[in-house]
C-alpha cells in the first residue's frame, strides 16, 4: 500500500489517539501542528497539549503558531510537501492553509454528519437521548463541518452511558476511522459524497456555563439525559440553599423514576438515607455529586456530611 506524507493538526487527548494510530500505520507524519503551550494552575505552570507531548516523545516535528495565517508558519508547512492534512479537535483553519496539501485536508468529527455539527457533538447526542451516534471523516471547506463525507462509522449509545464514556469509545473508533480514511485515499478507493440535505439538522453548539443548569420543570427522563450528557464535563448543576447560604451542586450521575406527585419541580426531600429531587413527571435520585467547596462524592458520603436536613432546600 502506498504511504502518504501527513501533517497532523490537533490538541487534546481525543486528537492524540488519532495521531498515535497514524504513527503506528504505514503512513509518514512529517509535521504536527498544535496549540501553543499555556500557563495554568496555581503556580502558573506551563502545560503542553497531549498532542505535543506525544509528538515530542516520538521525535515528530512540532509547530505551535499563534496565528495560522502567519507567513513564516505557512512557508514552513508548504516546504514539507504533504500529501494530506489530518485535523482532529483543532481550531478553524483558513482556506490558504487547508488547500495547501496535494489531496486536501480532512477532519474527524464525532457525529454522523450532517447531524450535530459544532463544538459539542458527543454531549448533545447523549442530552437528546440518541440511541446511536458515530464518527465521520470529511474534507474541510469554508463552511463549518459541511464538507464532502469520506467515511462514517456508527455505534450504539447505551441507556446509562455518559458523555465521558462515549467520548472515550468514539476516540478509539475515530482513530481507526482516520487510518482507514488515509488508506482509502492512498489507494484512491474512497468515493467522497456531499452531505445529505437535511432541513433541520440537529446542532451541537458550544456549551457555556449558563447552559449547564438543570431545568427541573422538564420531564424526569429529559433531566436524566441532560445530566448524563454533561458528565463528567462540563457537568450539570443545580443550587441548594443550606441555612442562609446558596451553594452550587454539581450532579454527575443518578437514576430516575417516572411517577405522579404533587411536588413543585425542583423541590427536594432529603434525610439521612435518601436524596430526592422532583421533576415534572417523576423523581430524580442523585448518586454522585459535588457540593460547592467540596470534592466529588457518593450520595451516601454527601448525606453523612449533614447534621440538620431541615436547613436544606432547593
Backbone torsions as a table, in degrees:
resi	resn	phi	psi	omega
1	UNK	NA	140.8	179.8
2	UNK	-66.9	140.9	177.5
3	UNK	-96.5	132.6	178.4
4	UNK	-99.7	146.5	173.7
5	UNK	-90.6	125.2	-169.3
6	UNK	-123.9	140.3	164.3
7	UNK	-111.4	127.7	-175.7
8	UNK	-104.6	135.9	178.3
9	UNK	-120.7	121.6	179.8
10	UNK	-177.6	171.1	-176.6
11	UNK	-135.7	-60.4	-169.5
12	UNK	-84.7	-175.3	-180.0
13	UNK	-56.7	-38.9	179.2
14	UNK	-55.7	-40.4	179.3
15	UNK	-75.5	-37.4	-178.1
16	UNK	-58.1	-37.1	-179.4
17	UNK	-63.6	-38.4	175.9
18	UNK	-68.0	-41.1	178.3
19	UNK	-60.3	-42.3	178.9
20	UNK	-62.7	-41.9	179.6
21	UNK	-63.8	-40.4	177.8
22	UNK	-65.0	-42.4	-179.2
23	UNK	-60.5	-31.4	-179.5
24	UNK	-86.6	-6.5	179.3
25	UNK	-88.1	-175.4	179.5
26	UNK	-81.5	-6.6	-177.5
27	UNK	-80.5	156.3	-174.4
28	UNK	-107.1	123.9	176.2
29	UNK	-90.9	114.3	-177.5
30	UNK	-100.5	-6.9	178.2
31	UNK	-170.9	150.6	178.0
32	UNK	-130.9	126.7	179.9
33	UNK	-113.1	127.9	-178.8
34	UNK	-145.8	178.0	-176.9
35	UNK	-70.8	155.3	176.6
36	UNK	-66.7	150.4	177.0
37	UNK	-60.7	145.9	-177.0
38	UNK	-129.4	146.7	174.1
39	UNK	-87.2	133.6	179.3
40	UNK	-153.6	166.2	179.8
41	UNK	86.0	177.2	-176.7
42	UNK	-60.4	-41.5	-178.4
43	UNK	-89.1	6.9	-177.5
44	UNK	50.2	44.1	178.4
45	UNK	-70.7	141.8	-180.0
46	UNK	-75.1	127.1	178.7
47	UNK	-118.5	140.3	175.9
48	UNK	-108.2	156.9	-177.7
49	UNK	-69.0	154.3	174.8
50	UNK	-55.9	-35.3	178.3
51	UNK	-63.8	-43.3	178.9
52	UNK	-64.9	-43.1	-179.4
53	UNK	-56.5	-46.5	179.4
54	UNK	-64.6	-43.0	-177.6
55	UNK	-61.8	-44.8	-179.5
56	UNK	-64.7	-43.3	179.6
57	UNK	-60.9	-26.0	-176.6
58	UNK	-111.6	18.5	173.3
59	UNK	57.4	39.5	176.3
60	UNK	-96.6	138.2	179.7
61	UNK	-62.0	130.6	-175.7
62	UNK	-115.4	136.7	175.4
63	UNK	-123.4	133.7	-178.8
64	UNK	-131.8	67.1	-176.8
65	UNK	-73.0	142.3	172.8
66	UNK	-71.8	-38.4	-179.9
67	UNK	-127.4	132.6	-176.2
68	UNK	-75.9	-12.0	177.2
69	UNK	-93.8	0.3	179.6
70	UNK	-57.1	127.5	-172.7
71	UNK	-64.7	-38.7	179.0
72	UNK	-64.5	-41.2	178.2
73	UNK	-63.3	-46.9	-178.8
74	UNK	-60.5	-40.2	179.0
75	UNK	-66.3	-39.0	-178.4
76	UNK	-68.6	-28.6	176.8
77	UNK	-77.5	-41.6	-176.1
78	UNK	-62.3	-39.3	-176.1
79	UNK	-69.5	-11.5	178.7
80	UNK	-78.1	-14.1	175.8
81	UNK	51.7	49.9	-179.1
82	UNK	-71.3	147.0	174.6
83	UNK	-76.8	-38.5	-174.9
84	UNK	-151.1	145.8	171.9
85	UNK	-102.0	137.6	176.9
86	UNK	-116.6	127.9	-176.7
87	UNK	-119.4	125.9	176.1
88	UNK	-138.0	116.8	176.8
89	UNK	52.1	59.4	178.7
90	UNK	-125.4	-171.8	179.5
91	UNK	-94.7	175.5	178.0
92	UNK	-62.3	140.7	-178.0
93	UNK	-111.4	139.1	176.6
94	UNK	-71.8	154.4	-178.2
95	UNK	-57.7	-37.9	-178.6
96	UNK	-60.2	-26.8	178.9
97	UNK	-89.1	-50.2	-173.4
98	UNK	-71.6	-11.3	175.7
99	UNK	-97.2	6.4	-171.2
100	UNK	-78.9	-32.3	-175.5
101	UNK	-79.7	162.3	-174.0
102	UNK	-63.8	-47.6	-177.2
103	UNK	-87.8	-37.1	-177.3
104	UNK	136.4	-171.7	-178.8
105	UNK	-122.3	124.5	176.0
106	UNK	-117.7	153.6	-175.8
107	UNK	-118.4	146.4	169.5
108	UNK	-99.2	123.5	179.2
109	UNK	-121.4	136.4	-173.2
110	UNK	-86.9	56.6	172.3
111	UNK	-160.6	171.9	172.9
112	UNK	-92.1	88.8	-178.6
113	UNK	-59.3	144.4	17.7
114	UNK	-87.3	-2.6	177.7
115	UNK	-72.1	146.4	175.6
116	UNK	62.3	44.8	166.4
117	UNK	-68.3	144.2	176.9
118	UNK	125.4	-170.2	-167.9
119	UNK	-82.2	-19.4	-171.7
120	UNK	-132.0	55.5	-175.8
121	UNK	-66.2	-34.0	-178.4
122	UNK	-69.4	-46.3	179.5
123	UNK	-58.1	-48.0	-173.8
124	UNK	-71.7	-28.9	176.3
125	UNK	-62.2	-40.4	178.9
126	UNK	-74.7	-44.5	179.5
127	UNK	-55.6	-39.8	-177.2
128	UNK	-84.3	4.7	176.1
129	UNK	69.9	27.3	178.8
130	UNK	-63.7	147.9	176.7
131	UNK	-98.5	-10.2	176.5
132	UNK	-148.7	156.0	172.8
133	UNK	-153.5	-156.5	-179.7
134	UNK	171.9	-158.1	179.0
135	UNK	-137.6	151.6	-177.4
136	UNK	-134.2	135.5	165.2
137	UNK	-104.7	137.4	-176.5
138	UNK	-151.5	151.4	175.8
139	UNK	-71.7	133.0	178.3
140	UNK	-74.1	138.2	168.3
141	UNK	-131.0	-163.1	-173.9
142	UNK	-79.1	-8.5	177.2
143	UNK	-102.4	141.8	-174.4
144	UNK	-67.8	120.3	174.4
145	UNK	58.5	32.0	-176.7
146	UNK	-120.7	8.3	-177.8
147	UNK	-74.1	173.7	-178.2
148	UNK	-64.5	136.7	-178.1
149	UNK	-76.8	137.5	173.7
150	UNK	-99.8	-64.9	178.2
151	UNK	-136.6	154.2	173.9
152	UNK	-136.7	150.7	174.4
153	UNK	-139.9	139.0	-172.8
154	UNK	-112.6	143.3	172.9
155	UNK	-137.2	156.5	177.3
156	UNK	-85.5	150.5	174.6
157	UNK	-105.9	123.1	-179.7
158	UNK	-75.8	153.7	-173.1
159	UNK	-59.1	-29.4	-177.4
160	UNK	-107.1	4.7	-178.3
161	UNK	-69.6	138.6	175.8
162	UNK	-101.3	176.1	-175.1
163	UNK	-63.3	-35.7	179.6
164	UNK	-65.5	-41.4	178.9
165	UNK	-67.4	-40.9	177.5
166	UNK	-66.3	-39.4	175.9
167	UNK	-53.2	-47.1	-176.5
168	UNK	-67.3	-37.3	178.1
169	UNK	-69.2	-40.9	178.8
170	UNK	-69.1	-31.1	178.5
171	UNK	-60.8	-44.9	179.6
172	UNK	-71.2	-46.9	179.7
173	UNK	-63.1	-39.5	179.9
174	UNK	-64.0	-37.8	178.2
175	UNK	-62.4	-41.7	176.7
176	UNK	-63.4	-39.2	-179.3
177	UNK	-66.4	-36.5	177.6
178	UNK	-61.5	-46.4	-179.6
179	UNK	-66.2	-40.5	176.9
180	UNK	-62.1	-36.7	178.0
181	UNK	-65.7	-43.9	177.7
182	UNK	-62.4	-41.9	178.1
183	UNK	-61.5	-42.6	-179.9
184	UNK	-66.3	-39.0	177.5
185	UNK	-67.3	-37.7	178.9
186	UNK	-64.1	-37.1	-178.3
187	UNK	-92.5	-0.8	-177.8
188	UNK	56.1	40.2	-175.5
189	UNK	-109.3	4.1	179.8
190	UNK	-101.4	129.4	175.4
191	UNK	-99.5	101.1	179.5
192	UNK	-66.1	149.5	-177.2
193	UNK	-141.8	144.5	177.7
194	UNK	-61.6	151.4	175.8
195	UNK	-67.2	143.3	179.2
196	UNK	-58.4	145.4	176.2
197	UNK	-78.2	117.0	178.6
198	UNK	-123.7	127.5	-175.3
199	UNK	-64.2	-42.2	-179.4
200	UNK	-132.6	76.0	178.6
201	UNK	-65.0	147.3	178.5
202	UNK	-72.6	136.3	-174.6
203	UNK	-102.7	158.3	179.4
204	UNK	-135.6	62.3	-177.5
205	UNK	-63.0	158.8	176.9
206	UNK	-57.2	139.8	-178.3
207	UNK	-96.1	127.2	176.8
208	UNK	-108.2	166.3	-176.6
209	UNK	-52.5	-43.4	-177.0
210	UNK	-68.1	-16.9	179.3
211	UNK	-80.4	-9.4	-171.8
212	UNK	-97.0	0.4	178.9
213	UNK	-73.6	135.3	-179.1
214	UNK	-77.6	132.1	176.8
215	UNK	-101.3	101.4	-175.2
216	UNK	-75.3	-6.4	177.2
217	UNK	-79.2	-8.3	179.3
218	UNK	-85.1	166.5	178.2
219	UNK	-60.4	147.6	-170.5
220	UNK	-64.6	-33.1	177.2
221	UNK	-68.3	-35.0	175.4
222	UNK	-63.8	-41.3	176.0
223	UNK	-61.8	-44.9	-180.0
224	UNK	-60.0	-45.3	179.1
225	UNK	-65.6	-36.2	177.9
226	UNK	-62.1	-45.4	179.9
227	UNK	-65.0	-42.5	175.8
228	UNK	-59.8	-43.1	-176.1
229	UNK	-71.4	-18.2	177.8
230	UNK	-100.0	-1.3	-174.6
231	UNK	-102.7	136.3	2.4
232	UNK	-89.0	-6.8	-178.4
233	UNK	-140.1	137.4	3.3
234	UNK	-79.7	-7.0	174.9
235	UNK	82.9	125.9	177.5
236	UNK	-73.8	149.4	-179.3
237	UNK	-140.4	159.2	169.6
238	UNK	-135.2	-175.4	178.3
239	UNK	-125.3	145.4	175.3
240	UNK	-120.5	141.0	171.7
241	UNK	-100.1	117.3	-179.9
242	UNK	-114.7	104.6	-172.8
243	UNK	65.4	-119.3	179.5
244	UNK	-97.4	-3.3	-176.1
245	UNK	-100.2	144.1	171.3
246	UNK	-106.6	125.0	-177.1
247	UNK	-124.7	148.7	176.1
248	UNK	-77.1	137.0	175.4
249	UNK	-123.2	111.5	174.5
250	UNK	-83.8	138.1	178.1
251	UNK	-119.6	120.7	-177.5
252	UNK	-96.1	-29.9	-172.3
253	UNK	-158.3	150.8	176.0
254	UNK	-175.8	-173.9	175.4
255	UNK	-134.9	168.0	-176.1
256	UNK	-137.9	163.6	178.6
257	UNK	-140.8	124.9	176.4
258	UNK	-83.0	121.3	-177.8
259	UNK	-162.3	149.7	178.1
260	UNK	-74.2	139.7	175.2
261	UNK	-155.3	166.9	179.8
262	UNK	-112.4	21.5	-178.0
263	UNK	-83.7	152.4	174.8
264	UNK	-72.8	129.6	177.4
265	UNK	-53.9	130.2	-178.1
266	UNK	97.4	-14.5	176.0
267	UNK	-75.7	161.8	-174.9
268	UNK	-138.7	159.3	170.1
269	UNK	-123.3	125.8	-175.3
270	UNK	-141.9	133.9	174.4
271	UNK	-148.4	-168.1	-174.9
272	UNK	-60.7	-25.1	-170.9
273	UNK	-116.1	-12.1	-176.3
274	UNK	-150.1	155.4	180.0
275	UNK	-138.5	113.6	-179.8
276	UNK	-122.4	138.4	172.1
277	UNK	-124.6	131.6	-174.1
278	UNK	-93.2	132.2	174.4
279	UNK	-110.3	-170.3	-172.3
280	UNK	-56.8	-46.9	-172.2
281	UNK	-129.9	26.4	-179.4
282	UNK	176.3	-165.1	-173.4
283	UNK	-125.8	138.7	177.4
284	UNK	-110.2	137.2	-177.7
285	UNK	-118.5	99.1	178.6
286	UNK	-61.3	141.3	179.0
287	UNK	-119.0	-33.2	174.6
288	UNK	-132.6	129.8	-174.8
289	UNK	-152.2	173.8	-179.2
290	UNK	-148.2	112.6	177.0
291	UNK	-81.1	142.2	179.3
292	UNK	-47.5	127.9	179.7
293	UNK	86.9	-2.6	-178.9
294	UNK	-119.3	170.6	176.6
295	UNK	-86.0	165.8	175.2
296	UNK	-65.4	137.3	-175.9
297	UNK	-152.8	167.7	174.3
298	UNK	-74.2	160.7	178.7
299	UNK	-64.3	-30.9	178.3
300	UNK	-62.6	-47.1	178.5
301	UNK	-65.7	-36.6	178.3
302	UNK	-61.5	-47.2	-178.3
303	UNK	-67.6	-33.3	177.9
304	UNK	-65.9	-20.0	-176.4
305	UNK	-83.5	-3.9	-176.7
306	UNK	-114.8	140.6	-179.5
307	UNK	-100.4	-37.9	-171.9
308	UNK	-123.4	92.1	-175.6
309	UNK	-71.5	-17.1	179.7
310	UNK	-72.9	-8.6	178.1
311	UNK	-93.3	2.4	-177.4
312	UNK	-109.6	133.9	176.1
313	UNK	-149.8	164.0	178.8
314	UNK	-83.4	NA	NA
